[in-house]
Amino acid sequence: MPHRRVAVTSPQTRLAHARRRARGRWRVPVLDPADVERAQRLFRVQRRRAMVAVGWLFALVLLLPLGFEVWPQLDSMRVWGIPVSWLAVVVVPFPAMVFLAVWQLRRAERPEDEA
């Protein structure tokens, strides 16, 4: 039998609803004990996968300056009159972060689809 998706919300959401910032009536979702266990397992799997993505993000952010330190000649090399090191700072991180975000999103959704 397919599992029903339930929105698991932050306790802060309860405060926002109590302050009437959100429209409509809101009730705390009550899960069956089996669903609670499944949600906790899913959370642990997604948290582990997120830590891998955060690790890659830190590697990207830290290895780029280290690469400039290892290869200082990148400052003297120019493309269209712009130092290659500057181009690398502009061109490399943002597409890499978009790729990393899409990759992480697919990895986070996969356990939900399998369960």
C-alpha positions, -999 to +999 in steps of 0.1 A: +000+000+000+015+034-009+024+056+020+005+089+024+027+120+024+024+142+055+039+176+060+063+176+090+065+211+102+087+231+125+074+242+159+079+277+147+052+271+122+028+266+151+038+300+164+032+316+131-002+301+129-010+311+164-001+347+156-025+345+126+001+352+100-011+323+080-046+319+068-068+290+075-071+266+104-040+246+113-037+214+133-007+196+145-004+164+123-007+132+143+012+103+128+007+066+134+036+050+154+047+032+122+047+065+103+067+082+130+094+055+128+094+058+090+097+096+091+126+093+116+144+068+094+138+090+063+151+121+082+183+102+092+189+091+056+183+126+042+205+141+069+234+118+060+230+126+024+229+163+031+261+161+050+278+147+019+265+176-001+277+201+025+311+185+025+313+189-013+302+226-009+330+232+017+354+214-006+344+237-035+347+269-014+380+259+003+398+242-026+393+272-050+415+295-030+439+266-023+442+261-060+451+298-065+478+294-038+492+263-055+491+278-090+499+316-085+505+318-123+468+319-128+469+355-118+493+364-146+474+343-173+447+364-190+416+356-211+401+386-228+422+408-206+408+393-174+430+372-150+421+335-151+418+334-113+391+360-115+372+341-142+375+310-121+360+328-091+330+340-112+325+310-135+332+279-114+314+283-080+279+292-091+272+266-117+289+241-094+265+251-066+235+248-088+246+214-099+252+204-063+217+217-052+200+197-080+221+166-072+212+169-035+175+174-042+173+143-063+193+123-036+170+136-009+138+127-028+150+092-038+144+076-003+109+091-002+101+075-035+115+041-025+097+040+009 
